[in-house]
Amino acid sequence: MPASPGSSRRSETGVTGFTASRGLARALQQILVDLVELHLQGKQAHWNVVGHNFRDLHLQLDEIVDAAREAADTIAERMRALSAWPDGRTDTVASTTTLPAFPEGEVGVSAVVDLVTTRLRATVDTLRTRHDEVDGEDPSTADLLHEIIDSLEKYAWMVSSENRVP
């Protein structure tokens, strides 16, 4: 028996899994491309940051890159578990991300702090914007989004603190 979107698939032996609706798949795809783009832009910043306190930010950017890559993998694997197909091809990411472009060349520490903070917050905005749609259909997937939001908001706070003056 074919599965209807957003329903459990059944076989002769019983329930075999939940199938994401097209809306849920689209929401997760948007989250995926923004996480992939955050990973790529974080690496771009990591390679090209210069200036005072370079080393600390350089190392912190690797933590953010790792967190974004792991979160993207979590979302892509969740999509597959829900019989949806993640698309992380570079042309798809470049044409559908909501993150602003990252400047080329060397970028000073203070500017990188602001650029990365903006991109972290933009990614969180995508997660928060899509959250209710996801939660309405699949609370288990929404739980994954909560963990990613918590992680990225913590990084946004930590990175943005670099430029703050009390």
N, CA and C of each residue as an Amber inpcrd file, in Angstrom:
protein
   498
   0.8510000  -1.1770000   0.0000000   0.0000000   0.0000000   0.0000000
   0.8910000   1.2330000   0.0000000   0.7110000   2.1830000  -0.9330000
   1.5440000   3.3860000  -0.9630000   1.2410000   4.2870000   0.2240000
   2.2670000   4.9890000   0.6460000   2.1150000   5.8920000   1.7850000
   1.5610000   7.2310000   1.3210000   0.6790000   7.7890000   2.1130000
   0.2500000   9.1550000   1.8300000   1.1730000  10.0960000   2.5830000
   1.3970000  11.2930000   2.0380000   2.3230000  12.2270000   2.6820000
   1.9250000  12.5210000   4.1200000   2.9230000  12.5860000   4.9720000
   2.6890000  12.9150000   6.3660000   1.9740000  11.8190000   7.1220000
   2.1430000  10.5990000   6.6900000   1.4550000   9.4970000   7.3570000
   2.4220000   8.3510000   7.5990000   1.9440000   7.3790000   8.3320000
   2.7400000   6.1770000   8.5470000   2.5880000   5.2720000   7.3470000
   3.6990000   4.6680000   6.9200000   3.6570000   3.6540000   5.8700000
   3.3690000   2.3260000   6.5470000   2.5890000   1.5370000   5.9320000
   2.2910000   0.2210000   6.4970000   2.6590000  -0.8600000   5.4880000
   3.1530000  -1.9240000   6.0270000   3.4220000  -3.0840000   5.1900000
   2.5870000  -4.2320000   5.7380000   2.7280000  -5.3660000   5.1530000
   1.9800000  -6.5260000   5.6400000   2.3570000  -6.8750000   7.0710000
   3.5360000  -6.4690000   7.5030000   3.9800000  -6.7960000   8.8550000
   3.7170000  -5.6860000   9.8490000   3.1640000  -4.5580000   9.4010000
   2.8680000  -3.4720000  10.3340000   3.4770000  -2.1570000   9.9030000
   3.5630000  -1.2180000  10.8320000   4.0850000   0.1180000  10.5570000
   5.5750000   0.0270000  10.2420000   5.9780000   0.6700000   9.1490000
   7.3920000   0.6660000   8.7830000   8.0160000   2.0410000   8.8660000
   7.2310000   3.0560000   9.1620000   7.8230000   4.3670000   9.3260000
   6.9020000   5.5010000   8.9190000   7.2970000   6.6770000   9.2920000
   6.5690000   7.9050000   9.0080000   7.1200000   8.5170000   7.7360000
   6.2660000   9.0200000   6.8850000   6.6730000   9.6490000   5.6380000
   6.4140000  11.1500000   5.7360000   7.3990000  11.9410000   5.4610000
   7.2560000  13.3940000   5.4950000   6.3620000  13.8730000   4.3620000
   5.5370000  14.8670000   4.6530000   4.7620000  15.5170000   3.6000000
   5.7120000  16.3650000   2.7560000   5.2310000  16.8540000   1.6350000
   6.0550000  17.7360000   0.8010000   6.4250000  19.0000000   1.5650000
   5.4940000  19.5080000   2.3560000   5.7620000  20.7210000   3.1410000
   6.8590000  20.5050000   4.1610000   6.8130000  19.3800000   4.8460000
   7.8560000  19.0650000   5.8290000   9.1960000  18.8820000   5.1240000
   9.1910000  18.1900000   4.0070000  10.4340000  17.9880000   3.2510000
  11.0090000  19.3280000   2.7860000  10.1520000  20.2380000   2.3050000
  10.6230000  21.5670000   1.8720000  11.2030000  22.3500000   3.0420000
  10.5460000  22.2920000   4.1900000  11.0380000  23.0120000   5.3700000
  12.4130000  22.4880000   5.7750000  12.5710000  21.1750000   5.8020000
  13.8540000  20.5830000   6.1840000  14.9220000  20.8670000   5.1350000
  14.5400000  20.9030000   3.8720000  15.5010000  21.2210000   2.8130000
  16.0350000  22.6410000   2.9890000  15.1810000  23.6000000   3.3210000
  15.6380000  24.9700000   3.5250000  16.5880000  25.0530000   4.7120000
  16.2620000  24.3490000   5.7690000  17.1430000  24.3050000   6.9380000
  18.4830000  23.6910000   6.5490000  18.4340000  22.6110000   5.7930000
  19.6630000  21.9380000   5.3570000  20.5610000  22.8720000   4.5570000
  20.0200000  23.5670000   3.5680000  20.8910000  24.4060000   2.7400000
  21.4810000  25.5610000   3.5460000  20.7340000  26.1010000   4.4820000
  21.2920000  27.1780000   5.3000000  22.3850000  26.6600000   6.2280000
  22.2370000  25.4550000   6.7380000  23.2970000  24.8670000   7.5660000
  24.5410000  24.5560000   6.7370000  24.3530000  24.0460000   5.5320000
  25.4990000  23.7780000   4.6520000  26.2030000  25.0940000   4.3120000
  25.4290000  26.1220000   4.0150000  26.0160000  27.4190000   3.6810000
  26.7270000  28.0220000   4.8910000  26.1580000  27.8670000   6.0770000
  26.8210000  28.3460000   7.2910000  28.1670000  27.6460000   7.4670000
  28.1890000  26.3540000   7.2280000  29.4330000  25.5770000   7.2990000
  30.4640000  26.1270000   6.3060000  30.0430000  26.3510000   5.0700000
  30.9720000  26.8260000   4.0390000  31.4610000  28.2450000   4.3230000
  30.5550000  29.1210000   4.7330000  30.9610000  30.4890000   5.0280000
  31.8250000  30.5560000   6.2800000  31.5430000  29.6980000   7.2400000
  32.3920000  29.6390000   8.4300000  33.8130000  29.2360000   8.0800000
  33.9420000  28.3060000   7.1600000  35.2690000  27.8810000   6.7180000
  35.9590000  29.0020000   5.9460000  35.2080000  29.7180000   5.1160000
  35.7600000  30.8640000   4.3840000  36.2980000  31.9010000   5.3740000
  35.5240000  32.1840000   6.4010000  35.9610000  33.1350000   7.4360000
  37.2030000  32.6040000   8.1490000  37.2190000  31.3430000   8.4820000
  38.3350000  30.6900000   9.1730000  39.6340000  30.8490000   8.3820000
  39.5580000  30.6640000   7.0860000  40.7550000  30.7390000   6.2410000
  41.2590000  32.1680000   6.0440000  40.3730000  33.1450000   6.1440000
  40.7230000  34.4990000   5.7230000  40.6690000  35.5560000   6.8140000
  40.4170000  35.1680000   8.0560000  40.3790000  36.1500000   9.1370000
  41.8010000  36.5980000   9.4700000  41.9670000  37.9010000   9.7140000
  43.2680000  38.4610000  10.0710000  43.0780000  39.5140000  11.1560000
  44.1380000  39.7440000  11.9120000  44.1130000  40.8290000  12.8790000
  44.2980000  40.3590000  14.3130000  44.1200000  41.3300000  15.2070000
  44.2820000  41.0870000  16.6420000  43.2900000  40.0240000  17.1100000
  43.7600000  39.0780000  17.9020000  42.9550000  37.9650000  18.4240000
  42.5650000  36.9770000  17.3210000  43.3450000  36.9800000  16.2570000
  43.1170000  36.0810000  15.1270000  42.9970000  34.6200000  15.5710000
  43.9600000  34.1610000  16.3690000  44.0310000  32.7380000  16.6820000
  42.7930000  32.2400000  17.4160000  42.3300000  33.0000000  18.3900000
  41.1480000  32.5690000  19.1430000  39.9210000  32.4620000  18.2420000
  39.7210000  33.4760000  17.4030000  38.5670000  33.4430000  16.5040000
  38.7420000  32.3490000  15.4510000  39.9390000  32.1840000  14.9470000
  40.2400000  31.1370000  13.9710000  39.8190000  29.7690000  14.5280000
  40.1730000  29.4920000  15.7760000  39.8170000  28.2160000  16.4030000
  38.3190000  28.1190000  16.6840000  37.7190000  29.2180000  17.1170000
  36.2850000  29.2070000  17.3950000  35.4820000  28.9890000  16.1110000
  35.9530000  29.5270000  15.0170000  35.2670000  29.3130000  13.7400000
  35.2450000  27.8360000  13.3700000  36.3120000  27.1150000  13.6710000
  36.3040000  25.6730000  13.4100000  35.2320000  24.9680000  14.2400000
  35.0030000  25.4070000  15.4620000  33.9320000  24.8240000  16.2840000
  32.5720000  25.0660000  15.6390000  32.3640000  26.2680000  15.1410000
  31.0960000  26.6140000  14.4880000  30.9200000  25.8060000  13.2140000
  31.9810000  25.6860000  12.4330000  31.9500000  24.8920000  11.2050000
  31.5710000  23.4490000  11.5260000  32.1930000  22.8810000  12.5480000
  31.8790000  21.5060000  12.9420000  30.4300000  21.3730000  13.3820000
  29.9450000  22.3270000  14.1680000  28.5560000  22.2860000  14.6440000
  27.5840000  22.3830000  13.4720000  27.8490000  23.2720000  12.5130000
  26.9720000  23.4240000  11.3410000  26.9920000  22.1650000  10.4820000
  28.1810000  21.6040000  10.2780000  28.2950000  20.3820000   9.4580000
  27.5460000  19.2240000  10.1150000  27.7220000  19.0660000  11.4250000
  27.0290000  17.9870000  12.1390000  25.5160000  18.1930000  12.1230000
  25.0780000  19.4360000  12.2780000  23.6450000  19.7270000  12.2440000
  23.0770000  19.4500000  10.8500000  23.8110000  19.8210000   9.8000000
  23.3610000  19.5390000   8.4380000  23.2400000  18.0350000   8.2220000
  24.2030000  17.2820000   8.7170000  24.1570000  15.8350000   8.5890000
  22.9550000  15.2570000   9.3370000  22.6900000  15.7800000  10.5160000
  21.5310000  15.3290000  11.3000000  20.2390000  15.5690000  10.5230000
  20.1040000  16.7610000   9.9420000  18.8860000  17.0880000   9.1940000
  18.7760000  16.2270000   7.9340000  19.8690000  16.0670000   7.2050000
  19.8360000  15.2520000   5.9860000  19.4740000  13.8010000   6.3130000
  20.0530000  13.2670000   7.3570000  19.7430000  11.8850000   7.7340000
  18.3110000  11.7560000   8.2430000  17.8080000  12.7860000   8.9090000
  16.4040000  12.7640000   9.3500000  15.4930000  12.7840000   8.1290000
  15.8450000  13.5820000   7.1310000  15.0590000  13.6040000   5.9030000
  14.9880000  12.2180000   5.2800000  16.1120000  11.5420000   5.2130000
  16.1210000  10.1900000   4.6380000  15.2950000   9.2280000   5.4760000
  15.3450000   9.3800000   6.7900000  14.5450000   8.5180000   7.6640000
  13.0450000   8.7310000   7.4260000  12.6860000   9.9280000   6.9500000
  11.2840000  10.2560000   6.6880000  10.9280000  10.1220000   5.2040000
  11.7700000   9.4220000   4.4600000  11.5670000   9.1870000   3.0260000
  11.5470000  10.4720000   2.2040000  12.3200000  11.4480000   2.6330000
  12.5200000  12.6750000   1.8610000  13.9560000  12.6590000   1.3460000
  14.2430000  13.4570000   0.3120000  15.5520000  13.4300000  -0.3120000
  16.2650000  14.7570000  -0.1160000  17.3170000  14.7620000   0.6940000
  18.0910000  15.9920000   0.8800000  18.8900000  16.3270000  -0.3720000
  19.0380000  17.6200000  -0.6220000  19.8160000  18.0660000  -1.7820000
  20.8550000  19.0660000  -1.2950000  22.0860000  18.6050000  -1.1470000
  23.1790000  19.4470000  -0.6900000  24.1640000  19.8050000  -1.7800000
  23.7320000  19.6740000  -3.0400000  24.6230000  20.0220000  -4.1470000
  24.9380000  21.5070000  -4.1060000  26.1300000  21.8610000  -4.5220000
  26.5640000  23.2500000  -4.4280000  25.6410000  24.2100000  -5.1700000
  25.1610000  23.8160000  -6.3520000  24.2700000  24.7210000  -7.0870000
  22.9500000  24.9090000  -6.3520000  22.4600000  23.8850000  -5.6990000
  21.2240000  23.9890000  -4.9280000  21.4300000  24.8880000  -3.7130000
  22.5300000  24.6730000  -3.0060000  22.8190000  25.4880000  -1.8240000
  22.9560000  26.9510000  -2.2270000  23.7520000  27.2080000  -3.2520000
  24.0000000  28.5960000  -3.6770000  22.7300000  29.3030000  -4.1290000
  21.8250000  28.5770000  -4.7660000  20.6320000  29.2290000  -5.3210000
  19.4710000  29.3250000  -4.3360000  19.5410000  28.6010000  -3.2200000
  18.3760000  28.5890000  -2.3240000  18.6630000  29.0370000  -0.8960000
  19.9120000  29.2840000  -0.5440000  20.1950000  29.7020000   0.8260000
  19.6060000  31.0720000   1.1160000  19.2660000  31.3010000   2.3650000
  18.7920000  32.6240000   2.7880000  19.9270000  33.4520000   3.3790000
  21.1100000  32.8660000   3.5320000  22.2370000  33.5930000   4.1090000
  22.8240000  34.5670000   3.0870000  23.2350000  35.7600000   3.5530000
  23.8960000  36.6960000   2.6300000  25.2670000  36.1650000   2.2270000
  25.7540000  36.6270000   1.0900000  27.0660000  36.2080000   0.6050000
  28.1600000  36.6990000   1.5480000  29.2350000  35.9320000   1.6130000
  30.3890000  36.2940000   2.4410000  31.4110000  36.9760000   1.5450000
  32.0520000  38.0470000   2.0160000  33.0280000  38.7480000   1.1650000
  34.2620000  37.8870000   0.8830000  34.8700000  38.1370000  -0.2480000
  36.0940000  37.4090000  -0.5910000  37.3050000  38.1230000  -0.0010000
  38.4090000  37.3940000   0.0670000  39.6680000  37.9670000   0.5330000
  39.7810000  38.0240000   2.0440000  40.8710000  38.6530000   2.4970000
  41.1030000  38.7970000   3.9310000  40.0480000  39.7020000   4.5510000
  39.6460000  39.3310000   5.7720000  38.6480000  40.1090000   6.5050000
  39.1410000  40.2390000   7.9380000  39.0790000  41.4390000   8.4650000
  39.5390000  41.6850000   9.8220000  38.6810000  41.0040000  10.8720000
  39.2960000  40.7570000  12.0290000  38.6290000  40.0440000  13.1240000
  37.2800000  40.6610000  13.4670000  37.2430000  41.9650000  13.6870000
  36.0000000  42.6220000  14.0820000  34.9070000  42.4390000  13.0340000
  35.2620000  42.5750000  11.7760000  34.2800000  42.3850000  10.6970000
  33.8170000  40.9350000  10.6330000  34.7460000  39.9850000  10.7990000
  34.3700000  38.5690000  10.7880000  33.4040000  38.2730000  11.9280000
  33.6580000  38.8370000  13.0860000  32.7450000  38.6460000  14.2160000
  31.3340000  39.0650000  13.8140000  31.2040000  40.2460000  13.2320000
  29.8790000  40.7290000  12.8270000  29.2820000  39.8840000  11.7020000
  30.0980000  39.5220000  10.7230000  29.6110000  38.7170000   9.6000000
  29.1360000  37.3400000  10.0560000  29.9200000  36.6950000  10.8880000
  29.5630000  35.3510000  11.3510000  28.3490000  35.4130000  12.2790000
  28.2970000  36.4260000  13.1370000  27.1340000  36.5720000  14.0150000
  25.8660000  36.7360000  13.1840000  25.9290000  37.5510000  12.1470000
  24.7710000  37.7520000  11.2660000  24.3480000  36.4400000  10.6280000
  25.3020000  35.6280000  10.1940000  24.9850000  34.3670000   9.5340000
  24.4560000  33.3290000  10.5150000  24.9960000  33.3130000  11.7160000
  24.4450000  32.4240000  12.7470000  22.9880000  32.7890000  13.0380000
  22.7320000  34.0710000  13.1980000  21.3670000  34.5220000  13.5000000
  20.4250000  34.2790000  12.3270000  20.9120000  34.4210000  11.1050000
  20.0820000  34.1450000   9.9270000  19.7100000  32.6690000   9.8590000
  20.6610000  31.8030000  10.1880000  20.3850000  30.3690000  10.1880000
  19.3740000  30.0280000  11.2720000  19.5440000  30.6140000  12.4460000
  18.5750000  30.4000000  13.5310000  17.2010000  30.9090000  13.1050000
  17.1590000  32.0330000  12.4030000  15.8770000  32.5610000  11.9360000
  15.1840000  31.5510000  11.0110000  15.9330000  30.9230000  10.1270000
  15.3600000  29.8910000   9.2630000  14.8050000  28.7450000  10.1060000
  15.5770000  28.2990000  11.0820000  15.1210000  27.2170000  11.9510000
  13.8530000  27.6090000  12.7030000  13.8330000  28.7970000  13.2710000
  12.6660000  29.2560000  14.0240000  11.4490000  29.4690000  13.1150000
  11.6850000  30.0060000  11.9200000  10.5920000  30.2450000  10.9780000
   9.9400000  28.9340000  10.5620000  10.7350000  27.9200000  10.3550000
  10.2270000  26.6160000   9.9010000   9.7710000  25.7160000  11.0530000
  10.1050000  26.0850000  12.2790000   9.8460000  25.2250000  13.4320000
   8.3760000  24.8270000  13.5770000   7.4680000  25.7930000  13.5580000
   6.0590000  25.4780000  13.8000000   5.5000000  24.5360000  12.7410000
   5.8920000  24.7640000  11.5020000   5.4770000  23.8790000  10.4120000
   5.9760000  22.4520000  10.6650000   7.2230000  22.3420000  11.0720000
   7.8060000  21.0330000  11.3560000   7.1280000  20.4040000  12.5730000
   6.9810000  21.1770000  13.6370000   6.4000000  20.6630000  14.8770000
   4.9680000  20.1940000  14.6750000   4.2240000  20.8870000  13.8250000
   2.8420000  20.5040000  13.5740000   2.7120000  19.1280000  12.9520000
   3.7000000  18.7370000  12.2050000   3.6460000  17.4310000  11.5380000
   4.4900000  16.3780000  12.2420000   5.6250000  16.7890000  12.7880000
   6.5470000  15.7960000  13.3480000   7.2910000  16.3600000  14.5500000
   6.7220000  16.2460000  15.7440000   7.3710000  16.7670000  16.9530000
   8.7640000  16.1890000  17.1940000   9.0230000  14.9760000  16.7540000
  10.3520000  14.3810000  16.9380000  11.4080000  15.1620000  16.1640000
  11.0840000  15.5560000  14.9550000  12.0140000  16.3580000  14.1600000
  12.1590000  17.7470000  14.7700000  11.0710000  18.2960000  15.2930000
  11.1380000  19.6040000  15.9520000  12.1010000  19.5680000  17.1360000
  12.1670000  18.4400000  17.8250000  13.1280000  18.3070000  18.9250000
  14.5590000  18.4580000  18.4320000  14.8520000  17.9220000  17.2570000
  16.1830000  18.0990000  16.6750000  16.4490000  19.5710000  16.3860000
  15.4350000  20.2730000  15.8970000  15.5920000  21.6980000  15.6060000
  15.8900000  22.4790000  16.8790000  15.2420000  22.1030000  17.9850000
  15.5010000  22.7770000  19.2700000  16.9740000  22.6930000  19.6410000
  17.5470000  21.5210000  19.4910000  18.9620000  21.3290000  19.8400000
  19.8740000  22.1850000  18.9570000  19.5480000  22.2560000  17.6690000
  20.3700000  23.0460000  16.7520000  20.2270000  24.5300000  17.0650000
  19.0110000  24.9810000  17.3170000  18.7800000  26.3810000  17.6790000
  19.5800000  26.7420000  18.9150000  19.5090000  25.9060000  19.9270000
  20.2400000  26.1640000  21.1740000  21.7300000  26.2950000  20.9130000
  22.2840000  25.4030000  20.1340000  23.7130000  25.4160000  19.8390000
  24.1210000  26.6720000  19.0630000  23.3810000  27.0050000  18.0040000
  23.7470000  28.1450000  17.1720000  23.5350000  29.4680000  17.8950000
  22.4950000  29.5620000  18.7140000  22.2930000  30.7950000  19.4880000
  23.4150000  30.9950000  20.5010000  23.8990000  29.9050000  21.0630000
  25.0300000  30.0080000  21.9910000  26.2720000  30.5090000  21.2520000
  26.5250000  29.9730000  20.0730000  27.6700000  30.4530000  19.2880000
  27.4950000  31.9130000  18.8960000  26.2910000  32.3260000  18.5340000
  26.0510000  33.7330000  18.1710000  26.3620000  34.6420000  19.3530000
  25.9450000  34.2580000  20.5230000  26.2360000  35.0470000  21.7280000
  27.7350000  35.1130000  21.9750000  28.4040000  33.9610000  21.8890000
  29.8300000  33.9070000  22.1820000  30.6380000  34.7150000  21.1680000
  30.3360000  34.5680000  19.8840000  31.0840000  35.2840000  18.8570000
  30.8040000  36.7910000  18.9480000  29.5450000  37.1600000  19.0860000
  29.2040000  38.5870000  19.1290000  29.8120000  39.2870000  20.3340000
  30.0610000  38.5420000  21.4070000  30.6690000  39.1300000  22.6070000
  32.0810000  39.6520000  22.3470000  32.7220000  39.1450000  21.3190000
  34.0720000  39.5830000  20.9640000  34.1120000  41.0810000  20.6600000
  33.0520000  41.6170000  20.0780000  33.0100000  43.0390000  19.7060000
  32.2830000  43.9090000  20.7370000  31.7400000  43.3130000  21.7720000
  30.9880000  44.0850000  22.7610000  31.9210000  44.8100000  23.7240000
  31.4780000  45.9810000  24.1330000  32.1910000  46.7630000  25.1300000
  31.2020000  47.0520000  26.2680000  31.5890000  46.7210000  27.5070000
  30.6330000  46.9370000  28.6110000  30.3520000  48.4080000  28.8750000
